[in-house]
Amino acid sequence: MAVLRGVAFAVAASLAAIGPAHAQDATSLKKSMLGQWELSTTERSKTCVVTMKGDAAGQGYKLELEPACKTALPFTKDIVAWSVRGLDIVRMQDATGEAVIDFTEVEAGIFEGLRQGEGVYILQDLAAARSMAKSMDQMIGDWAMVRGNGQPVCGLTLTNTEASPDNFQVFLKPKCDPTIAQFNPTQWRLERGQIVLMSKSGAVWQFEADDNAQWRRVPDTADPLIMLRQ
C-alpha cells in the first residue's frame, strides 16, 4: 500500500509539473497573437484584416474584422471572438463558443485552418503578408529559364491576370526546349516563398530562390533548371 501511495504521489507530482508548462505555452501563444493579422485564401486572392485583442469577450477574447471581411470571406460574419484551445489551436468562434475555424501554426507566424467543403485558409502577421504581396508584384514580368551551365532554354512571362482562384496566367515564348514546351505551364502562383508553375494536365514545377538571387527548380538535380528575371 505504501508503494502504491508513493506511485500515486509521483504521478500527481508529474502532472502538477506538466500543468504549469502547458498553461505557460497557451499563455505565450495568446500573447503572440495580439495585434493585426491577415486572414486569406491560400494565395491571397481574397483577404481580410483581423485585429486580435486581449480583452475578454464572452467565451473568448475580442477581435475586430475590417468591414470588407464579410464580402471577401462570407464565413467571417459568424466570428465574434477568438480563443486559444489546448496548447496550439487558435480558434475563431461564434457567439456560443463553437469554432467557425480553427488554426494551427505550420511555420513561424503562419497558421492554417480548414473549413470543410471550402478549403484551407491562412492566418499570418499583417506586415509579413503585405511584404509577401510586394514580393509577388516583383515576380510579374519576363523571365528566362537556363540550365546550370547558363545555356538559355526558354523564355516566359508571369502575369497578374487571374487564371483560376489563387492562380495567374503564364505564357511561354517561342522556341523553348522540348522538355519545357511539353510541360507547357499555363498558370503560376507564389506559395510559401516558391514560384509554382502548373500545366493544363496538372503537372507542377516548383522553384526556390538561392543565395545568388536565382530561382532553382526543386528538388535539385545534376542538371539544374534555373529561372532568371529579365
C-alpha positions in Angstrom: 0.0 0.0 0.0 2.9 2.4 0.8 4.3 1.6 -2.6 1.0 2.4 -4.3 0.8 5.7 -2.4 4.3 6.5 -3.5 3.4 5.9 -7.1 0.3 7.9 -6.9 2.2 10.8 -5.3 4.9 10.6 -8.1 2.2 10.7 -10.8 0.4 13.6 -9.1 3.7 15.5 -8.9 4.5 14.9 -12.5 1.0 16.2 -13.6 1.5 19.2 -11.4 4.8 19.9 -13.1 3.3 19.5 -16.5 0.3 21.6 -15.9 2.0 25.0 -15.4 4.2 24.3 -18.5 1.1 23.7 -20.6 -0.6 26.8 -19.2 2.6 28.8 -20.0 2.6 27.6 -23.6 -1.1 28.6 -24.0 -0.4 32.0 -22.4 2.6 32.6 -24.7 0.5 31.7 -27.7 -2.2 34.1 -26.6 0.3 37.0 -26.2 1.9 36.3 -29.6 -1.5 36.5 -31.3 -2.3 40.1 -30.1 -2.2 42.6 -33.0 -3.2 42.7 -36.6 -3.4 39.6 -38.8 -4.4 38.8 -42.4 -6.9 36.1 -42.9 -6.9 34.9 -46.5 -7.3 32.2 -49.1 -4.1 30.2 -49.6 -2.8 32.5 -52.3 -4.3 35.8 -51.0 -6.9 36.3 -53.8 -9.3 37.1 -51.0 -8.1 38.8 -47.9 -9.4 40.2 -44.6 -7.6 42.1 -41.8 -8.3 40.8 -38.3 -7.3 42.7 -35.1 -6.9 40.3 -32.2 -7.2 41.8 -28.7 -6.6 40.5 -25.2 -9.9 41.8 -23.6 -12.4 39.2 -22.6 -15.4 38.8 -24.8 -18.0 36.2 -23.9 -16.3 32.8 -24.1 -13.1 34.2 -25.6 -11.3 37.4 -26.4 -12.2 40.4 -28.5 -11.4 40.8 -32.2 -12.2 43.3 -34.9 -12.8 42.4 -38.5 -12.5 45.1 -41.2 -15.8 45.8 -42.9 -14.7 44.2 -46.2 -14.3 40.8 -44.5 -17.9 39.7 -44.8 -17.8 40.2 -48.5 -14.4 38.7 -49.2 -14.8 35.7 -46.8 -18.5 35.3 -46.0 -18.0 32.8 -43.2 -16.4 35.6 -41.1 -19.8 37.1 -40.5 -20.2 34.4 -37.8 -17.0 35.2 -35.9 -17.4 37.2 -32.7 -14.4 36.3 -30.7 -11.2 34.2 -30.6 -9.5 31.9 -28.1 -6.7 29.5 -27.6 -7.7 25.8 -27.3 -5.3 23.3 -25.9 -1.6 24.2 -26.5 -1.6 25.2 -30.1 -5.0 25.9 -31.6 -6.2 29.4 -32.3 -9.9 29.4 -32.6 -12.2 32.0 -34.3 -15.6 31.3 -32.8 -19.2 32.2 -32.9 -21.4 33.6 -30.1 -21.8 30.2 -28.5 -18.1 29.5 -28.4 -18.2 27.0 -31.2 -15.4 27.0 -33.8 -16.0 28.9 -37.0 -12.5 28.0 -38.0 -9.5 26.5 -36.0 -5.9 27.4 -36.9 -2.7 25.6 -36.1 0.8 27.0 -36.7 2.6 25.4 -39.7 5.5 27.8 -39.9 6.7 30.7 -37.7 3.9 33.2 -37.7 1.8 31.3 -40.3 -1.3 29.4 -39.3 -3.5 27.2 -41.4 -7.2 26.4 -40.9 -9.5 24.1 -42.8 -13.2 24.6 -43.5 -14.9 21.5 -44.8 -16.2 22.0 -48.3 -14.3 25.3 -48.8 -10.7 24.6 -48.4 -7.6 25.9 -46.5 -7.3 29.4 -45.1 -4.2 31.2 -43.9 -3.7 33.5 -40.9 -0.4 35.4 -40.8 1.0 38.6 -39.4 -0.3 41.5 -41.5 3.1 43.1 -42.1 4.6 39.8 -43.3 1.6 39.2 -45.5 1.9 42.6 -47.2 5.6 42.0 -47.6 4.8 38.8 -49.4 2.3 40.6 -51.7 5.1 43.1 -52.6 7.3 40.1 -53.4 4.6 38.7 -55.7 4.4 42.0 -57.6 8.1 41.8 -58.1 7.7 38.4 -59.8 5.5 39.8 -62.6 7.3 40.2 -66.0 9.7 38.4 -68.3 11.9 35.5 -67.2 14.5 33.3 -68.8 15.0 29.6 -68.0 18.6 28.4 -68.2 20.5 25.2 -67.5 23.2 25.1 -64.8 25.8 26.0 -67.4 23.9 29.2 -68.3 22.5 27.9 -71.6 19.1 29.6 -72.2 16.4 27.0 -72.9 13.2 29.1 -72.7 11.6 32.5 -72.1 8.3 33.0 -70.2 6.2 35.8 -68.9 4.5 35.8 -65.5 1.4 38.0 -65.4 -1.0 39.2 -62.7 -4.0 38.1 -64.8 -6.2 35.7 -62.8 -6.5 32.3 -64.5 -8.3 30.5 -61.7 -8.8 31.1 -58.0 -5.4 31.9 -56.5 -3.5 31.3 -59.8 -2.3 33.6 -62.5 -1.6 33.3 -66.2 1.9 32.5 -67.5 3.0 32.4 -71.2 5.9 30.6 -72.8 7.8 32.4 -75.6 8.6 30.6 -78.9 11.5 28.2 -79.4 11.6 26.6 -75.9 13.5 23.4 -75.1 11.3 20.4 -75.9 11.1 19.3 -72.2 9.7 22.7 -71.2 7.5 23.0 -74.3 6.0 19.7 -73.4 5.4 20.8 -69.8 3.8 24.0 -71.2 2.8 25.8 -67.9 -0.3 27.9 -68.2 -0.6 29.1 -64.6 1.6 30.2 -61.7 1.5 31.4 -58.1 3.8 32.3 -55.3 3.4 29.8 -52.5 5.4 30.0 -49.2 8.4 31.5 -50.9 8.3 29.3 -54.0 7.4 30.1 -57.6 5.0 27.3 -58.6 4.3 26.6 -62.3 1.3 24.5 -63.3 0.4 22.8 -66.6 -3.1 22.1 -68.0 -2.5 18.4 -67.2 -2.0 19.3 -63.5 1.8 18.8 -63.5 3.7 21.1 -61.1 7.2 22.5 -61.1 8.5 24.4 -58.1 11.4 26.9 -57.9 13.1 28.2 -54.8 15.3 31.3 -54.5 19.0 30.5 -53.9 21.8 32.6 -52.5 22.6 34.0 -56.0 19.2 35.7 -56.4 18.3 32.9 -58.9 15.3 30.5 -58.7 16.3 26.9 -59.0 13.8 24.1 -59.7 13.4 21.7 -56.7 14.3 19.1 -55.9 17.7 20.0 -57.3 19.4 17.8 -59.9 22.8 17.4 -61.5 21.5 19.4 -64.5 19.5 22.1 -62.7 16.9 24.3 -64.3 17.1 28.0 -63.2 14.8 30.9 -63.6 16.3 34.4 -64.1 14.5 37.7 -64.0 15.0 39.6 -67.3 
